Amino acid sequence: GFGAVKKQFQGWTQEGRIGSEKILLLKPATFMNESGRAIGEALRFYKLDVDALTVFHDELDIAPFRVKVKTGGGTAGHNGLRSTDQHLGPDFRRVRLGVGHPGHKDRVTGYVLGNYAKAEIEPLSDMLGAIAAEAPWLAAGDDVRFMNDVAVRMQP
């Protein structure tokens, strides 16, 4: 389980375990384009390298409610990834949570900042439940098993 929420590192944290791995969850309270500052502060405090970091983020280029993991890469215009890249370099692991694309680039900002539609709440809940259930594989570093098992859980 996870302990109480604490305010630190310019955000909110919880400490706990997933399997045998000690985990620190951090939700930056900064603006998205400054989230790398909060992440960098936490890594420096705990004297962790960037390979200990996993960033969960929304991904326009992946179909809604699909989950993919990769290490390194570009920012695809994502301000939070850009900030993290600027503070820590590009070689961190990312769990990419598909949200799909609204169709035209002029609609992206409103789309990613908006709320989910009522019809999307159940598949969103299913996706988050699948991620939570399979998190031990992610914590153990088995990204392929994590992605495969999440995908199996998401099948109708």
C-alpha positions as a printed Julia matrix, in Angstrom:
156×3 Matrix{Float64}:
   0.0    0.0     0.0
   0.85   3.65   -0.07
   1.18   6.12    2.78
  -0.42   9.5     3.3
  -0.17  12.23    0.69
   2.55  14.78    1.46
   3.2   18.2    -0.05
   6.82  18.27   -1.24
   8.95  18.72   -4.35
   6.56  21.36   -5.69
   3.8   18.78   -5.77
   2.07  15.96   -3.92
   3.78  12.67   -3.12
   2.97   9.25   -1.74
   5.48   6.57   -0.8
   4.8    2.88   -0.94
   5.71  -0.46   -2.47
   4.71  -2.26   -5.62
   5.92  -5.83   -5.34
   9.4   -5.59   -3.85
  10.09  -2.13   -5.32
   9.94   1.03   -3.22
   7.95   3.65   -5.15
   7.53   7.4    -4.86
   4.5    8.81   -6.67
   4.77  12.51   -7.54
   2.07  14.7    -9.01
   3.68  18.07   -9.75
   1.66  21.1    -8.66
   3.55  23.31  -11.1
   2.18  24.38  -14.45
   2.64  21.57  -16.99
   5.48  23.42  -18.7
   7.41  23.49  -15.38
   6.74  19.92  -14.22
  10.33  18.89  -14.95
  11.5   21.17  -12.11
   9.45  19.21   -9.58
  10.6   15.86  -10.96
  14.24  16.95  -10.98
  13.99  18.17   -7.38
  12.67  14.77   -6.23
  15.34  12.82   -8.13
  18.12  14.99   -6.7
  16.75  14.68   -3.14
  16.72  10.89   -3.35
  19.99  10.8    -5.35
  18.31   8.84   -8.16
  19.36   8.61  -11.77
  16.93   9.27  -14.59
  16.64   5.51  -15.22
  14.68   5.3   -11.94
  12.02   7.63  -13.38
   8.76   6.66  -15.08
   6.56   9.49  -16.38
   2.88   8.8   -17.08
   1.43  11.15  -19.71
  -1.38  11.59  -22.19
  -0.49  10.78  -25.8
  -2.37  12.2   -28.79
  -0.73   9.8   -31.24
  -2.14   6.68  -29.58
  -5.76   5.54  -29.78
  -7.87   6.29  -26.7
  -7.38   3.92  -23.76
  -4.34   2.17  -25.26
  -1.15   2.04  -23.21
   2.43   1.91  -24.5
   5.79   2.17  -22.77
   9.03   3.48  -24.21
  12.29   4.94  -22.99
  13.63   8.11  -24.55
  12.37   9.9   -27.6
  10.96  13.27  -28.48
   8.33  15.35  -26.77
   5.71  15.45  -29.57
   4.78  18.97  -28.48
   3.89  17.85  -24.94
   4.85  20.66  -22.56
   5.34  18.37  -19.58
   7.67  16.08  -21.52
   9.53  19.09  -22.9
  10.08  20.41  -19.37
  11.22  17.01  -18.09
  13.58  16.68  -21.08
  15.02  20.15  -20.38
  15.68  19.34  -16.72
  16.75  15.69  -16.98
  17.46  14.86  -20.62
  15.35  12.66  -22.92
  16.29   9.2   -21.65
  13.49   8.59  -19.15
  10.82   5.9   -19.32
   7.35   7.01  -20.38
   4.0    5.28  -19.96
   2.01   6.74  -22.83
  -1.74   6.84  -22.15
  -3.61   7.12  -25.42
  -6.18   9.88  -25.71
  -6.42  10.02  -29.52
  -6.23  13.16  -31.63
  -9.11  15.65  -32.01
  -8.48  15.86  -35.75
  -7.11  19.37  -36.24
  -4.12  20.92  -34.48
  -6.16  24.02  -33.57
  -8.38  21.83  -31.36
  -5.57  20.1   -29.42
  -5.3   22.48  -26.44
  -9.02  22.45  -25.64
  -9.11  18.69  -26.19
  -6.28  17.78  -23.79
  -7.38  20.29  -21.15
 -11.05  19.3   -21.33
 -12.93  16.7   -19.32
 -13.68  13.18  -20.48
 -17.12  12.63  -21.98
 -19.58  10.6   -19.9
 -19.26   7.66  -22.33
 -15.47   7.63  -21.8
 -15.56   7.26  -18.0
 -16.01   3.48  -17.98
 -13.19   2.71  -20.45
 -10.98   5.21  -18.59
 -11.7    3.43  -15.31
 -10.98   0.07  -16.98
  -7.65   1.36  -18.32
  -6.59   2.76  -14.95
  -7.61  -0.48  -13.22
  -5.59  -2.52  -15.72
  -2.55  -0.29  -15.18
  -2.86  -0.66  -11.4
  -3.26  -4.44  -11.62
  -0.23  -4.86  -13.88
   1.97  -2.22  -12.17
   4.2   -4.89  -10.55
   5.53  -5.77  -14.02
   6.3   -2.12  -14.69
   8.0   -1.72  -11.31
  10.08  -4.84  -12.02
  11.21  -3.37  -15.35
   9.28  -5.78  -17.59
   7.73  -3.2   -19.9
   6.68  -5.75  -22.54
   4.82  -7.94  -20.06
   3.19  -4.82  -18.56
   1.95  -3.61  -21.97
   0.76  -7.06  -23.04
  -1.1   -7.77  -19.82
  -2.74  -4.32  -19.8
  -3.85  -4.9   -23.41
  -5.33  -8.31  -22.52
  -7.28  -6.79  -19.62
  -8.61  -4.06  -21.94
 -10.03  -6.51  -24.49
 -13.83  -6.62  -24.58
